[in-house]
Amino acid sequence: MSKREDAILVSVILPVYNGEAFLEKTASSVISQTYKNIELIIVDDHSTDRSLEICNKLKELDKRISVFSNETNLGVLETRIKASRLARGEWIAFIDADDLWEPDKLEKQIRLQKTTGYDLVYTASAFIDVDGNNYDWIMHVPTEVSYKKLLKQNIISNSSVMLRKNDYLRFSPHEEREYDMHEDFACWLKMLKAGLVACGVDEPLISYRLSKKSVSSNKVNASKMNLNTYRHIGLNFFEICFYQVCYAFNGIKKYLHFKR
């Protein structure tokens, strides 16, 4: 990693709500990155478990960690927005409180962004269960993804992205929501629709933790949220019907890999 690349400060945003079970491992996977010029912003969303206590202990271990807490529960999107506004870096990256990064995740993303000049960098994903055991499947990603291709399936995992802070604050739908939807998916789609470009590192640099609840979650509710995402970005009736079928088909294919 060159001195010029290492001069880029990346603000890593970690929202937490009742995440005591995996929080330390998640934070450790960020702090142990081979790319060192980072800050880790942890925002506790009014947890009722020991999350905030653990956050404050983590802060004592590394000066790059800062901790904030919400006086009331704001939800994950508003917590990410709050943390993004606090970020000092031009670039931000997200990680959920139960996911893990590979040590060279940010280093490889920085290099790809420098090579391409693109606006959003994502990675492939591995999947683990609550005990940390790997599933025998990786969600591979294309080197580039277009707006129309992304409409068919959201292959951009939130914990894998790196993007400019200003782009996230501009395109995130936090001030426009009238209904429940997949806000991260909406953000990526709006970015690509506006002409920004996304590229991927086809290596499983994140491990996405699946609970039994997430594997067997309410598919009807998820489908409604996806439909609302399409409505939000302005698709017409026939486009929504087409892409909703694509979404359902790809979703079924994906979750067949997690049956144990």
N, C-alpha and C positions, 0 to 999 in steps of 0.2 A: 504494500500500500504506500503510495507516494505521499510526500508531505502535503502536496496540494489537495489530494483526495482526503487525507486525514484532517484537513482544515475544516471540512464540512461538518457542522454540528447537526446530529440527528437527534430529535426529541422523540423518545419512545413513550407512548401513552398507554397506561395500564389502569383501566377502570376496575374497581373491586366492589362486589356486593356479596357478603357472606362467603368469601373465598378462602377461608383459613386452611382448607385441606391441601391446596396445591400452590398457594401464593408464594411461598418461599422458593419452591422449585422453579416457578415461572420467572420470578425476579432474578434468580440466579442465572437462568439461561440468557437473560438480557445483559446483565453485568459482566458475564464471562465472554462476551463477544470479542472476536479478534479485532474488530473495529472499535477503537477505544473512545473516540470523540463523540460521546453520547451523553444525554441526560435522560434519566428515567423519572417520569412524572406519574406518581401513583395517586389516584383520587378515590377515596373510599366513599361509596354512595350510601352512607348512613346504615352501615352493616349492624346486625344484631349479634354477630359472633365475635371472635377475637381478631378479625381482619385488621382493624385499625391499630390494635396493639402490635400485631406482627409488622405492619407497615412502618411504624415508628422505630421498631427494632432494626428493620432493614436499613432505614435511613442512617442509623448510627454506624453501619458497616461500610458505607461507600458514600463519599461526598457528592457523587453524581446523582444520588437519589433525593428527590423532594416529595413530600407527602402533603396532600390536602384532603379535607373531608367536607362532605355536603351536610348541611344542617338538617335537610330532609332528603328523602329518596327522590332523585330526579330521573332515574332511569339511565340506561347505558348510553344512549345517544347524547343526551344533554350533558352527561358526565364527560364523554369524549370531547364535546364542543368546549366545555369549560377548560379541560386540560389543554386542548389545542390553542386556546387563547393565551394560556400561560406559557406555552412553549417558546423557547428562545431560538430554536433552530429554524432554518428555512425549510428543512425537510422533516417530516414526521413519519412515524411508523406506529402501528397499533399491535397490541397483543392482549388477548383475553386472559383472565386470571387463572385459567386451568390449562392453557396451551404452553408449548415449549418451542424454543428456537434452537436450531443447530448453531454451533459457535461461530461459523463463518457466514451466517445469513446476511447480515448487513454489509459485510465486506464485498460479497459477490453482487449484491444489489447496487452498491455504489459504483462498482466497476462497470456494470452493465449500463447504468444510467449515464455515466461519463462517456461510454462508447457510443450510445445511441442518441443521447439528448432527449429521451422520451420523458413523459410527464408522470407516469405511474408505473411502478415496478412491482411485480407480484412473483410468487414462487409456486412450485408444486407442493402438495400436502401429503404427509403421512397421517395415519390415524391410530390412536391408542385408546384403550378402554380406561376405566376409572383406576385400575391397578397399574397402569403404565405399560400394559402388554400391547404389542403392535398387531394391527390387523394386516392381513396379507394382501394389501392393495394400496396403491399410490394413485392419487388424483394428479395425473400429468397435465401439463399446461402447454399451450402453444407459445412459440417465441413472440408472436404478436396476436392480439385479439381485436377484432373489429366490433363496432357498435352492434351490427346485425347478428354477428356470431355470439356475442355476449348475451343478447336477448334470449337466445335459446337455452342457455344454462349459465348460471353464475359460477364461473370457474375461478373467480378471484376471491380467495379466502381473506377475511378481514385481518386475521393475524399475520398475513403474509405481505401486506402492502407497504410500500414506501412511496410517499407523494409529497408535494409541496404543501406546506401549511395553508397558504393562501388559497390554493385550489380546493382543499378540503372544506375550508370555511365558506368558500363561494358556492360550491355545488352540493354540499350536504343539505338535505331537505328539512332541517330542524325547525325552521321558522314557517314552514308552509304545510305542515302535516294536518290533514283533516281526517285521516283514518290510519289504521295500523298497516305498516308495510315493511319491506326489507330495506331499511334506510341506507345501509352500506351499498347494496346492489343498485339502488336508485342513484347514489352518488357516482358510482363508477359509470353507469349508463349516461348520466348527464354530462360527465366529463368527455366521454367519447363522442357523444352526439354534438358537443360544442367544438369538436375538432382536435381535442387533446389525444395523445397517443399512449397506449399501454404496451409494455413488453414484459416477458416472463423469463424467469430462470427455471428451467425444467429439471429441478432437483428438489427433493422433499426437504426443504430447509425449515419447515415447521412441522410439529406434531399436534394435530387437532384432537383434543380429548372428547370422546363420545361417552356420554352416560347412557344408561338404559332408557332414560326418559327422552334423550335427544334422538336415539335410534327409533323409538316407538312413539315419537311425538305426534300431535294431532295433525295429520296430513291435510285435513280439510281446512284448518285454520292457516296452515302454511301456504296452501294454495290460494286462499283468499288474500293473504298478505302479498303474494306474488302478483295476483291480479291487480291489487291496489297500486303496486309499484309500477306496473305497465300504465295504469290510468294516470298516475302522477307524472310520468315523463311524456304523456301526450299521445299514446297510441290510440288508433281508432278501433272500433268494434271488431273488425275483421282481423286486424293485426293482433289484437289481444287474444282472440280465439286461436289463431295460428300459433303464437308463441306460448300460450298457456298449454297447448297440447305438447309442444316441444319440451316445456318445463316438466310436465308430468312424466313424460317418457324418460327423459334423462334422469329425473329424480328416482324413478323406480329402478333404473339400471344401477345408479350409484348405491342405493341403500341395500340392494341385494348382496353387496360385498360385505355387509356388516352383520349378516345373519350368522349367529353362532349356536 
